[in-house]
Amino acid sequence: METTDAVAGLECVDCGTVIEATAEAHRCPECDGPLDPRYDYDAIDLDRETLEGRPADSQWRYAELLPFARETAVTTREGATPLVDCPDLADELGVEQVLLKDEGRNPTGSVRDRGASLAVTAATRSDADDVALPSTGNGGQAAAAYAGRAGLESHAYLPSRSGFTNKAMVNVHGGDMNVVGGRYGDAVGAYEEALAEHDDWYSLRAFETPYRHEGIKTLFYELVEDLEWTVPDAICYPTGIGTGIVGLAKAAREFEELGLIDEMPTLYAAQASGCAPIADAVADGRDDLDPVERPDTICGELEIPDPPAGSWVLEALRETDGDAVATDDPDILEAAVRVAQTTGLEPTPSAAAAASGAWELADRGAFDGDETVVIVSTGAGNKEADVLRSHLMGQGI
């Protein structure tokens, strides 16, 4: 696989083994741990002036910090999403400023487009013909879209509870959609069986491909530039599998390594209390996760009972002096409505877990009052408008 000159290999997060970035490299050959692209930052010539002189047209404006050259990218101009000032929410949280990063403006309506662009680009550089993944919904839709653009066959395994829009759009993009009875774990099982039968399929599963969190990290680069190179005090991110937290922490380290910033943000992983293995581990002070035996939340994108790189996510939170918070479904739904009614923006229920988590953190006294808080809305509300409308109808509205 051809990568940029700055890529120094793939490093195992668990044992530290470094291997070449090859087509076969999905997991560590020594311990089966997740792999992370490693860069020679001394070979990267990137400064504020260079970035400020470029158009904010997509995440590929940061190609020096991505593993593939821009001219090889499979892209639909994902990224470059708006950072919207929300003064009413700042008043309610009792902080100086609240900004909402609206990832619903991405081409397929979610943050998953960032990772799909990188992962599908990797598949094309590996001469793959088919890509496959299990997904709670948005990732499957994004993978089908980018695979279609690249001329690849895609195979998505979605639990039956996934939203109609995601399922429909997998088919619309020409993907092979496999609806699996049950929940996300059942979809993973079906995917693994299929992958065992098709050893030529290229996996796009989060933390199995080393590249999905590489796309999400560009979100942090945009934040800092939009804030005129000021690092926000806190970033609240709705968290299921954990690619967002890992990607944001890595991006902050990279900008710090390059001298573009001089401090790290505090990262907060926001989960639904019906499936909160990360928040539970943080509360207990553990270094690893206990799987949730009976996950139960309306936030399907967050219902990941056993995140495959949980220890990595916990390390990212510790590294940024971060924390994790879990809130109940009714509070999350109410947060989605509150954001829509006060800002004009439209988060999905799962995305609104970040806003609900921010309110919970404020109630706990986590903020002093002078902070800039970024809430990441990872998906467009019209994907699950029926859920939000049902919530209002339940209140007699």
BELVEN-V676089 format. One record per backbone hydrogen bond with DSSP energy under -1.0 kcal/mol. CO is the residue of the C=O (numbers start at 1). NH is the residue of the N-H. E is the energy in kcal/mol with one decimal. If there is no record, write none. Layout:
CO/NH/E
CO/NH/E
This chain:
4/7/-1.5
6/40/-2.8
9/38/-3.2
10/19/-2.6
11/36/-1.9
12/16/-1.5
17/12/-3.0
19/10/-3.1
20/22/-1.5
22/25/-1.1
24/26/-1.3
28/32/-1.9
33/28/-2.7
34/13/-2.7
36/11/-2.8
38/8/-3.4
39/41/-1.0
40/43/-1.6
41/44/-1.1
47/51/-1.9
48/52/-2.8
49/53/-1.2
51/54/-1.8
55/57/-1.8
58/61/-1.5
59/62/-1.6
60/63/-1.1
62/65/-2.1
63/66/-1.8
67/4/-2.2
69/72/-1.6
70/73/-1.6
78/59/-2.3
82/102/-2.1
84/100/-2.8
86/90/-1.7
87/91/-2.1
88/92/-1.9
89/93/-2.3
90/94/-1.4
90/95/-2.0
97/373/-2.9
98/86/-2.9
99/375/-2.8
100/84/-2.8
101/103/-1.3
101/377/-2.4
102/105/-1.2
103/106/-1.6
106/109/-1.8
109/380/-2.3
110/113/-1.5
111/114/-1.6
112/116/-2.5
113/117/-2.3
114/118/-1.4
115/119/-2.9
116/120/-2.8
117/121/-1.7
118/122/-2.2
119/123/-1.8
120/124/-2.3
121/125/-2.2
123/128/-2.5
124/127/-1.4
129/153/-2.6
130/202/-2.8
131/155/-1.8
132/204/-3.2
133/157/-2.1
137/141/-2.0
138/142/-2.6
139/143/-2.6
140/144/-2.2
141/145/-2.1
142/146/-2.5
143/147/-2.6
144/148/-2.3
145/149/-1.9
146/150/-1.7
147/152/-3.0
153/131/-2.6
154/176/-2.9
155/133/-1.9
156/178/-2.7
157/135/-2.4
158/180/-3.2
159/162/-2.2
163/167/-2.0
164/168/-3.1
165/169/-2.6
166/170/-1.8
167/171/-1.5
168/172/-2.4
169/173/-2.2
170/175/-2.7
171/174/-1.9
176/156/-2.4
178/158/-2.2
180/160/-2.3
183/187/-1.6
184/188/-2.5
185/189/-2.0
186/190/-2.1
187/191/-2.4
188/192/-2.6
189/193/-2.0
190/194/-2.1
191/195/-2.8
192/196/-1.9
198/201/-1.8
202/132/-2.0
205/208/-2.3
205/209/-2.4
211/215/-1.0
212/216/-1.5
213/217/-1.5
215/218/-1.4
216/219/-1.8
217/220/-1.1
217/221/-1.1
218/222/-2.0
219/223/-2.0
220/224/-2.3
221/225/-2.1
222/226/-2.8
223/227/-1.7
224/229/-2.8
225/228/-1.9
233/266/-1.8
234/374/-2.9
235/268/-2.8
236/376/-2.4
237/270/-2.8
242/246/-2.1
243/247/-2.7
244/248/-2.7
245/249/-2.2
246/250/-2.1
247/251/-2.4
248/252/-2.2
249/253/-2.0
250/254/-2.3
251/255/-2.5
252/256/-2.0
253/257/-2.6
254/258/-2.0
255/260/-2.6
255/261/-1.1
256/259/-1.1
266/235/-2.4
267/323/-1.7
268/237/-2.8
269/325/-2.7
270/239/-3.3
271/327/-1.9
272/275/-2.3
274/296/-1.9
276/280/-2.4
277/281/-1.8
278/282/-2.3
279/283/-2.4
280/284/-1.8
281/286/-2.5
298/300/-1.7
299/302/-1.7
302/304/-2.2
305/292/-1.8
307/310/-1.3
309/313/-1.9
310/314/-2.4
311/315/-2.0
312/316/-2.0
313/317/-1.9
314/318/-2.3
315/319/-2.7
316/320/-1.2
317/322/-3.7
318/321/-1.8
323/269/-2.2
325/271/-3.0
327/273/-2.6
328/332/-2.0
329/333/-2.8
330/334/-2.1
331/335/-2.1
332/336/-2.1
333/337/-2.0
334/338/-2.7
335/339/-2.7
336/340/-2.1
337/341/-2.6
338/342/-1.8
339/343/-2.2
340/344/-1.3
346/381/-3.1
348/352/-2.3
350/353/-1.2
351/354/-1.7
352/356/-2.8
353/357/-2.6
354/358/-1.8
355/359/-2.1
356/360/-2.1
357/361/-2.5
358/362/-2.3
359/363/-2.3
360/364/-1.6
361/366/-2.6
362/365/-1.0
371/97/-2.1
372/233/-1.1
372/234/-1.6
373/99/-2.6
374/236/-3.0
375/101/-2.3
377/103/-2.2
378/111/-2.3
379/348/-1.1
380/383/-1.9
381/384/-1.6
384/388/-1.5
385/389/-2.7
386/390/-2.2
387/391/-1.7
388/392/-1.8
389/393/-2.5
390/394/-2.1
392/395/-1.2
392/397/-2.4
393/396/-1.7
